[in-house]
Amino acid sequence: MPSLPITRIETVGERTVAIEVETPADFEAYPGQFVLVRATVDGEEETGYYTISSPDVAGSFEMTVAVDPDGTLGPWLVERTLGEEITVEGPFGDIQYTGDSDAFVFARGPGIGPAVGIAERARQFGHDVTIVHGGPNPPHGKRLAMLEDRGATVIRSEDLGSTVESLALESAITYVFGFQEFVDETKEALTAVGVDLAAVEIESFGPA
Ligand SMILES: Cc1cc2nc3c(=O)[nH]c(=O)nc-3n(C[C@H](O)[C@H](O)[C@H](O)COP(=O)(O)OP(=O)(O)OC[C@H]3O[C@@H](n4cnc5c(N)ncnc54)[C@H](O)[C@@H]3O)c2cc1C
C-alpha cells in the first residue's frame, strides 16, 4: 500500500477537484484504469475508487474527484495539502486507452476525468477523438478548450439520443465513464442506433 505525496490539488469544476500524486516505482497504468484510495476519516477506514485522468503516469498521475458535502472520502481528499501523502493501491481495471485508436468517450460528472486523459493521449498519438459530455457544464473546462484547439471534438449534449445519431460510431472505439444513471442513459442511446454494447468499453462509477 504505497503512500504517495500529493503534487497538485486544483478545483476543476463545481464540486470537482483534480488531485495529482507522485507515481510510485514499477507503476504502469493508462487512462481508463482506476486506483483505490484508502484513508482513515473520523476514525473509520474509508475506501473509494478513482479513475486516472492524466494521459500518462510518467512522474505523476491525476485523479478527478467529485466532492459532495454528503460524501466522506471526497470532502476528506479536498482538505489535503501539497506534499501530504495518501494511500493509493492499484492500478485496477481492464479498460485502458494506450493510444492506438480513434475514440469516442461519453462521460458525465467525474467521468469527464478519464475522458480528458484519453483524449489528450489520443491527440498525442495523432488519433481523432470526440468527447460527449452528458450535460452543459463539464468540469475540466480549461483542458477541454485546449483539446478543442488541438483538434479534438467536444460535444456538450442535452440529448444523448440525437447526439449518437450524428456520430459515425463504427469508426472508433467507444468508452463510457460515469455513475450508473448516466451509464444506463448512454447504453440506451447507443442501443437505439444499433451499437453492439459488447464492443463498448463501459466503467460504471456505481450507484449512489
Ligand atoms: C471503477 C470505479 C471508478 C470510479 N472513479 C471515480 C472517479 O474517477 N472520480 C470520482 O469522483 N468517483 C469515482 N468513483 C466513485 C467513487 O469511488 C465513490 O463515489 C466513492 O465512494 C466516493 O466516496 P465519497 O465518500 O466521497 O462519496 P459518496 O458518499 O460515495 O458519494 C458522494 C457523491 O458522489 C457522487 N455520486 C455518488 N453516487 C452517485 C450516483 N449514483 N450518481 C451521481 N452521483 C453520484 C455524488 O456527487 C454524490 O453525492 C468510481 C467508482 C468505481 C466503482
The ligand as an SDF file (V2000), in Angstrom:
LIG
                    3D

 53 58  0  0  0  0  0  0  0  0999 V2000
  -14.4690    1.6810  -11.1010 C   0  0  0  0  0  0  0  0  0  0  0  0
  -14.8400    2.9740  -10.3980 C   0  0  0  0  0  0  0  0  0  0  0  0
  -14.2050    4.1490  -10.7550 C   0  0  0  0  0  0  0  0  0  0  0  0
  -14.5340    5.3510  -10.1190 C   0  0  0  0  0  0  0  0  0  0  0  0
  -13.9070    6.5100  -10.4960 N   0  0  0  0  0  0  0  0  0  0  0  0
  -14.2390    7.6750   -9.8810 C   0  0  0  0  0  0  0  0  0  0  0  0
  -13.6110    8.9120  -10.2390 C   0  0  0  0  0  0  0  0  0  0  0  0
  -12.7430    8.9620  -11.1120 O   0  0  0  0  0  0  0  0  0  0  0  0
  -13.9700   10.0440   -9.5810 N   0  0  0  0  0  0  0  0  0  0  0  0
  -14.9440   10.0410   -8.6010 C   0  0  0  0  0  0  0  0  0  0  0  0
  -15.2400   11.0950   -8.0270 O   0  0  0  0  0  0  0  0  0  0  0  0
  -15.5640    8.8840   -8.2430 N   0  0  0  0  0  0  0  0  0  0  0  0
  -15.2250    7.7160   -8.8520 C   0  0  0  0  0  0  0  0  0  0  0  0
  -15.8540    6.5580   -8.4800 N   0  0  0  0  0  0  0  0  0  0  0  0
  -16.8700    6.6110   -7.4270 C   0  0  0  0  0  0  0  0  0  0  0  0
  -16.2050    6.7000   -6.0550 C   0  0  0  0  0  0  0  0  0  0  0  0
  -15.3070    5.6320   -5.8680 O   0  0  0  0  0  0  0  0  0  0  0  0
  -17.2730    6.6450   -4.9550 C   0  0  0  0  0  0  0  0  0  0  0  0
  -18.3050    7.5810   -5.1790 O   0  0  0  0  0  0  0  0  0  0  0  0
  -16.6190    6.9000   -3.6400 C   0  0  0  0  0  0  0  0  0  0  0  0
  -17.3520    6.2030   -2.7080 O   0  0  0  0  0  0  0  0  0  0  0  0
  -16.5700    8.3740   -3.2630 C   0  0  0  0  0  0  0  0  0  0  0  0
  -16.6650    8.4810   -1.8700 O   0  0  0  0  0  0  0  0  0  0  0  0
  -17.3200    9.7180   -1.1610 P   0  0  0  0  0  0  0  0  0  0  0  0
  -17.4150    9.3270    0.2700 O   0  0  0  0  0  0  0  0  0  0  0  0
  -16.6210   10.9970   -1.4750 O   0  0  0  0  0  0  0  0  0  0  0  0
  -18.7060    9.9430   -1.8380 O   0  0  0  0  0  0  0  0  0  0  0  0
  -20.0310    9.0670   -1.8050 P   0  0  0  0  0  0  0  0  0  0  0  0
  -20.6720    9.1700   -0.4570 O   0  0  0  0  0  0  0  0  0  0  0  0
  -19.8240    7.6970   -2.3380 O   0  0  0  0  0  0  0  0  0  0  0  0
  -20.8830    9.9130   -2.8610 O   0  0  0  0  0  0  0  0  0  0  0  0
  -20.8810   11.3130   -2.7790 C   0  0  0  0  0  0  0  0  0  0  0  0
  -21.0870   11.9540   -4.1110 C   0  0  0  0  0  0  0  0  0  0  0  0
  -20.5670   11.1860   -5.1930 O   0  0  0  0  0  0  0  0  0  0  0  0
  -21.3990   11.3690   -6.2960 C   0  0  0  0  0  0  0  0  0  0  0  0
  -22.2540   10.1970   -6.5720 N   0  0  0  0  0  0  0  0  0  0  0  0
  -22.2450    9.0320   -5.8830 C   0  0  0  0  0  0  0  0  0  0  0  0
  -23.0860    8.1870   -6.4390 N   0  0  0  0  0  0  0  0  0  0  0  0
  -23.6660    8.8200   -7.4720 C   0  0  0  0  0  0  0  0  0  0  0  0
  -24.6270    8.4570   -8.4340 C   0  0  0  0  0  0  0  0  0  0  0  0
  -25.1910    7.2430   -8.4730 N   0  0  0  0  0  0  0  0  0  0  0  0
  -24.9830    9.3530   -9.3660 N   0  0  0  0  0  0  0  0  0  0  0  0
  -24.4590   10.5780   -9.3860 C   0  0  0  0  0  0  0  0  0  0  0  0
  -23.5230   10.9840   -8.4980 N   0  0  0  0  0  0  0  0  0  0  0  0
  -23.1450   10.1120   -7.5630 C   0  0  0  0  0  0  0  0  0  0  0  0
  -22.2770   12.4600   -5.9650 C   0  0  0  0  0  0  0  0  0  0  0  0
  -21.6230   13.6770   -6.1290 O   0  0  0  0  0  0  0  0  0  0  0  0
  -22.5000   12.1120   -4.5370 C   0  0  0  0  0  0  0  0  0  0  0  0
  -23.2480   12.9720   -3.8400 O   0  0  0  0  0  0  0  0  0  0  0  0
  -15.5270    5.3560   -9.1000 C   0  0  0  0  0  0  0  0  0  0  0  0
  -16.1470    4.1570   -8.7370 C   0  0  0  0  0  0  0  0  0  0  0  0
  -15.8250    2.9860   -9.3770 C   0  0  0  0  0  0  0  0  0  0  0  0
  -16.5200    1.7170   -8.9650 C   0  0  0  0  0  0  0  0  0  0  0  0
  1  2  1  0
  2  3  1  0
  2 52  2  0
  3  4  2  0
  4  5  1  0
  4 50  1  0
  5  6  2  0
  6  7  1  0
  6 13  1  0
  7  8  2  0
  7  9  1  0
  9 10  1  0
 10 11  2  0
 10 12  1  0
 12 13  2  0
 13 14  1  0
 14 15  1  0
 14 50  1  0
 15 16  1  0
 16 17  1  0
 16 18  1  0
 18 19  1  0
 18 20  1  0
 20 21  1  0
 20 22  1  0
 22 23  1  0
 23 24  1  0
 24 25  2  0
 24 26  1  0
 24 27  1  0
 27 28  1  0
 28 29  2  0
 28 30  1  0
 28 31  1  0
 31 32  1  0
 32 33  1  0
 33 34  1  0
 33 48  1  0
 34 35  1  0
 35 36  1  0
 35 46  1  0
 36 37  1  0
 36 45  1  0
 37 38  2  0
 38 39  1  0
 39 40  1  0
 39 45  2  0
 40 41  1  0
 40 42  2  0
 42 43  1  0
 43 44  2  0
 44 45  1  0
 46 47  1  0
 46 48  1  0
 48 49  1  0
 50 51  2  0
 51 52  1  0
 52 53  1  0
M  END
$$$$
